[in-house]
Amino acid sequence: MSKRFAFIGVLVLSLVCVAGCGAPDPPTGEEAAAASDAASTSGDRLAPEFTLARIGGGEQVSLADSAGRIRLVDFWTTWCPPCREEIPMLNELQQTYGERGFDVIAISPEEPDVLEEFAADNPVVYTSLIGTEDLVHEYGALGYPTGFLIDGDGYVVDVFFGPKPRRALEEKIEALLAES
């Protein structure tokens, strides 16, 4: 009998891992339309504007604050293993391309105290903000992590659902920086 429970436990754990980090509550109405628009990124969709608080306090940050720069707006959560695994890569991208006109802006819809506790143990060199589920839906993020690559004019030029392939992301960043 214990082998059967062990098998069931492994099966359940496997299904959880395969399912990834999951998705926010499903979008409705205009949010669903935004999600559909985000999936077809042709560079003709302006990124939704936001003004959000930094994790840990400080001045609020708007997307417009970095106008003219290439941005990766990354939606993530502390409970998402792929999101946590991307932190070193996002730090490296910010350090490598930041002086050339690129910014990582990470946004999590979790409670501020949860985010502040996580940030204390996981320092980052990029902008980390406290978001809302409404903003997640407005962007059209269908799960975590989801990254939106935004050009200097504020248009969404690519969307990465799930873990980001570093090489492809760097190639796109390089191309956008060369154009600007």
C-alpha positions as a Markdown table, in Angstrom:
| # | Residue | x | y | z |
|---|---|---|---|---|
| 1 | Met | 0.0 | 0.0 | 0.0 |
| 2 | Ser | 2.9 | 2.4 | 0.8 |
| 3 | Lys | 4.3 | 1.9 | -2.7 |
| 4 | Arg | 0.9 | 3.0 | -4.1 |
| 5 | Phe | 0.9 | 6.2 | -2.0 |
| 6 | Ala | 4.5 | 6.9 | -3.1 |
| 7 | Phe | 3.5 | 6.5 | -6.7 |
| 8 | Ile | 0.5 | 8.8 | -6.4 |
| 9 | Gly | 2.7 | 11.3 | -4.6 |
| 10 | Val | 5.3 | 11.3 | -7.3 |
| 11 | Leu | 2.5 | 11.5 | -10.0 |
| 12 | Val | 0.9 | 14.5 | -8.3 |
| 13 | Leu | 4.3 | 16.3 | -7.8 |
| 14 | Ser | 5.1 | 15.6 | -11.5 |
| 15 | Leu | 1.8 | 17.1 | -12.6 |
| 16 | Val | 2.4 | 20.2 | -10.5 |
| 17 | Cys | 5.9 | 20.7 | -12.0 |
| 18 | Val | 4.6 | 20.2 | -15.6 |
| 19 | Ala | 1.9 | 22.7 | -15.1 |
| 20 | Gly | 4.5 | 25.4 | -14.3 |
| 21 | Cys | 3.7 | 28.3 | -12.1 |
| 22 | Gly | 0.2 | 28.7 | -13.2 |
| 23 | Ala | -1.8 | 31.7 | -14.3 |
| 24 | Pro | -3.5 | 34.5 | -12.6 |
| 25 | Asp | -7.2 | 34.5 | -12.5 |
| 26 | Pro | -8.5 | 34.3 | -16.0 |
| 27 | Pro | -9.1 | 37.7 | -17.7 |
| 28 | Thr | -12.6 | 38.8 | -18.7 |
| 29 | Gly | -14.0 | 41.4 | -21.1 |
| 30 | Glu | -11.4 | 44.0 | -22.1 |
| 31 | Glu | -8.7 | 42.1 | -20.2 |
| 32 | Ala | -9.3 | 39.0 | -22.4 |
| 33 | Ala | -8.9 | 41.2 | -25.5 |
| 34 | Ala | -5.7 | 42.6 | -24.1 |
| 35 | Ala | -4.4 | 39.1 | -23.6 |
| 36 | Ser | -5.3 | 38.2 | -27.1 |
| 37 | Asp | -3.5 | 41.3 | -28.5 |
| 38 | Ala | -0.4 | 40.5 | -26.4 |
| 39 | Ala | -0.2 | 37.1 | -27.9 |
| 40 | Ser | 0.1 | 38.6 | -31.4 |
| 41 | Thr | 3.0 | 40.9 | -31.0 |
| 42 | Ser | 3.6 | 42.8 | -34.2 |
| 43 | Gly | 4.9 | 46.0 | -32.5 |
| 44 | Asp | 1.7 | 47.9 | -33.0 |
| 45 | Arg | 0.4 | 47.6 | -29.5 |
| 46 | Leu | 1.4 | 50.3 | -27.0 |
| 47 | Ala | 2.4 | 48.9 | -23.6 |
| 48 | Pro | 0.0 | 49.8 | -20.9 |
| 49 | Glu | 1.2 | 52.6 | -18.7 |
| 50 | Phe | 1.6 | 52.1 | -14.9 |
| 51 | Thr | 2.8 | 53.9 | -11.8 |
| 52 | Leu | 3.8 | 51.5 | -9.1 |
| 53 | Ala | 5.6 | 51.5 | -5.7 |
| 54 | Arg | 9.1 | 50.0 | -5.5 |
| 55 | Ile | 9.5 | 46.8 | -3.4 |
| 56 | Gly | 11.0 | 48.1 | -0.2 |
| 57 | Gly | 9.8 | 51.7 | -0.6 |
| 58 | Gly | 11.1 | 54.7 | -2.3 |
| 59 | Glu | 9.7 | 56.8 | -5.1 |
| 60 | Gln | 7.0 | 55.4 | -7.3 |
| 61 | Val | 8.0 | 54.3 | -10.8 |
| 62 | Ser | 6.2 | 54.8 | -14.1 |
| 63 | Leu | 6.8 | 53.1 | -17.4 |
| 64 | Ala | 7.1 | 56.6 | -18.9 |
| 65 | Asp | 10.1 | 57.2 | -16.6 |
| 66 | Ser | 12.2 | 55.1 | -18.9 |
| 67 | Ala | 10.8 | 56.3 | -22.2 |
| 68 | Gly | 13.3 | 56.1 | -25.0 |
| 69 | Arg | 14.9 | 53.0 | -23.5 |
| 70 | Ile | 14.3 | 49.3 | -24.3 |
| 71 | Arg | 12.5 | 47.6 | -21.5 |
| 72 | Leu | 11.7 | 44.1 | -20.4 |
| 73 | Val | 8.6 | 44.3 | -18.2 |
| 74 | Asp | 8.6 | 40.9 | -16.4 |
| 75 | Phe | 5.6 | 39.6 | -14.4 |
| 76 | Trp | 6.6 | 37.2 | -11.7 |
| 77 | Thr | 5.8 | 35.8 | -8.3 |
| 78 | Thr | 7.9 | 34.6 | -5.3 |
| 79 | Trp | 6.2 | 31.1 | -5.4 |
| 80 | Cys | 7.1 | 30.5 | -9.0 |
| 81 | Pro | 10.3 | 28.4 | -9.3 |
| 82 | Pro | 11.1 | 29.5 | -12.9 |
| 83 | Cys | 10.6 | 33.1 | -11.8 |
| 84 | Arg | 13.2 | 32.7 | -9.0 |
| 85 | Glu | 15.6 | 30.9 | -11.4 |
| 86 | Glu | 15.5 | 33.8 | -13.8 |
| 87 | Ile | 16.7 | 36.4 | -11.2 |
| 88 | Pro | 20.5 | 35.9 | -11.9 |
| 89 | Met | 19.9 | 36.1 | -15.6 |
| 90 | Leu | 17.8 | 39.3 | -15.2 |
| 91 | Asn | 20.5 | 40.8 | -13.0 |
| 92 | Glu | 23.1 | 40.0 | -15.7 |
| 93 | Leu | 21.0 | 41.5 | -18.5 |
| 94 | Gln | 20.6 | 44.7 | -16.5 |
| 95 | Gln | 24.3 | 44.9 | -15.8 |
| 96 | Thr | 25.3 | 44.0 | -19.4 |
| 97 | Tyr | 22.8 | 46.3 | -21.3 |
| 98 | Gly | 21.8 | 48.9 | -18.7 |
| 99 | Glu | 24.4 | 51.5 | -19.8 |
| 100 | Arg | 23.4 | 51.0 | -23.4 |
| 101 | Gly | 19.7 | 51.9 | -22.8 |
| 102 | Phe | 18.0 | 48.8 | -21.5 |
| 103 | Asp | 16.0 | 48.3 | -18.3 |
| 104 | Val | 14.5 | 45.2 | -16.6 |
| 105 | Ile | 11.3 | 46.1 | -14.7 |
| 106 | Ala | 10.0 | 43.2 | -12.6 |
| 107 | Ile | 6.4 | 43.4 | -11.4 |
| 108 | Ser | 4.8 | 41.1 | -8.9 |
| 109 | Pro | 1.1 | 41.3 | -7.8 |
| 110 | Glu | 1.9 | 39.8 | -4.4 |
| 111 | Glu | 1.5 | 41.5 | -1.0 |
| 112 | Pro | 4.2 | 44.1 | -0.1 |
| 113 | Asp | 5.4 | 42.3 | 3.0 |
| 114 | Val | 5.8 | 39.0 | 1.1 |
| 115 | Leu | 7.8 | 40.8 | -1.6 |
| 116 | Glu | 9.9 | 42.7 | 0.9 |
| 117 | Glu | 10.9 | 39.6 | 2.8 |
| 118 | Phe | 11.8 | 37.8 | -0.5 |
| 119 | Ala | 13.8 | 40.8 | -1.7 |
| 120 | Ala | 15.8 | 40.9 | 1.5 |
| 121 | Asp | 17.1 | 37.4 | 0.7 |
| 122 | Asn | 17.3 | 37.8 | -3.1 |
| 123 | Pro | 18.9 | 41.1 | -4.1 |
| 124 | Val | 18.5 | 42.4 | -7.6 |
| 125 | Val | 20.1 | 45.3 | -9.6 |
| 126 | Tyr | 17.0 | 46.0 | -11.6 |
| 127 | Thr | 13.7 | 47.8 | -10.8 |
| 128 | Ser | 11.3 | 45.7 | -8.8 |
| 129 | Leu | 7.7 | 46.9 | -8.3 |
| 130 | Ile | 4.6 | 46.0 | -6.4 |
| 131 | Gly | 1.9 | 45.4 | -9.1 |
| 132 | Thr | -1.7 | 44.4 | -9.2 |
| 133 | Glu | -3.7 | 41.6 | -10.8 |
| 134 | Asp | -5.5 | 44.3 | -12.9 |
| 135 | Leu | -2.1 | 45.3 | -14.4 |
| 136 | Val | -1.2 | 41.6 | -15.0 |
| 137 | His | -4.5 | 41.2 | -17.0 |
| 138 | Glu | -4.1 | 44.6 | -18.8 |
| 139 | Tyr | -0.8 | 43.4 | -20.1 |
| 140 | Gly | -2.2 | 40.0 | -21.0 |
| 141 | Ala | 0.2 | 37.9 | -18.9 |
| 142 | Leu | -1.2 | 34.4 | -19.1 |
| 143 | Gly | 1.1 | 32.9 | -16.4 |
| 144 | Tyr | 4.3 | 33.4 | -14.5 |
| 145 | Pro | 6.8 | 34.4 | -15.6 |
| 146 | Thr | 5.7 | 36.4 | -18.6 |
| 147 | Gly | 8.0 | 39.1 | -20.1 |
| 148 | Phe | 7.1 | 41.9 | -22.4 |
| 149 | Leu | 9.9 | 43.4 | -24.5 |
| 150 | Ile | 9.1 | 47.0 | -25.2 |
| 151 | Asp | 10.9 | 49.3 | -27.6 |
| 152 | Gly | 12.0 | 52.9 | -27.0 |
| 153 | Asp | 8.7 | 54.2 | -28.3 |
| 154 | Gly | 6.6 | 52.1 | -25.9 |
| 155 | Tyr | 5.4 | 49.4 | -28.2 |
| 156 | Val | 5.4 | 45.7 | -27.2 |
| 157 | Val | 7.6 | 44.0 | -29.7 |
| 158 | Asp | 7.8 | 40.5 | -28.2 |
| 159 | Val | 6.2 | 38.5 | -25.4 |
| 160 | Phe | 7.9 | 35.6 | -23.6 |
| 161 | Phe | 5.4 | 33.2 | -21.9 |
| 162 | Gly | 7.2 | 31.1 | -19.3 |
| 163 | Pro | 11.0 | 31.0 | -18.8 |
| 164 | Lys | 12.8 | 33.3 | -21.2 |
| 165 | Pro | 15.4 | 31.7 | -23.6 |
| 166 | Arg | 18.5 | 33.8 | -22.8 |
| 167 | Arg | 20.1 | 33.7 | -26.2 |
| 168 | Ala | 16.9 | 34.7 | -28.1 |
| 169 | Leu | 16.2 | 37.5 | -25.6 |
| 170 | Glu | 19.7 | 38.9 | -25.9 |
| 171 | Glu | 19.5 | 38.8 | -29.7 |
| 172 | Lys | 16.3 | 40.8 | -29.6 |
| 173 | Ile | 17.7 | 43.3 | -27.0 |
| 174 | Glu | 20.8 | 43.8 | -29.2 |
| 175 | Ala | 18.7 | 44.3 | -32.3 |
| 176 | Leu | 16.5 | 46.9 | -30.6 |
| 177 | Leu | 19.5 | 48.7 | -29.1 |
| 178 | Ala | 21.1 | 48.9 | -32.6 |
| 179 | Glu | 17.9 | 50.4 | -34.0 |
| 180 | Ser | 17.6 | 53.1 | -31.3 |
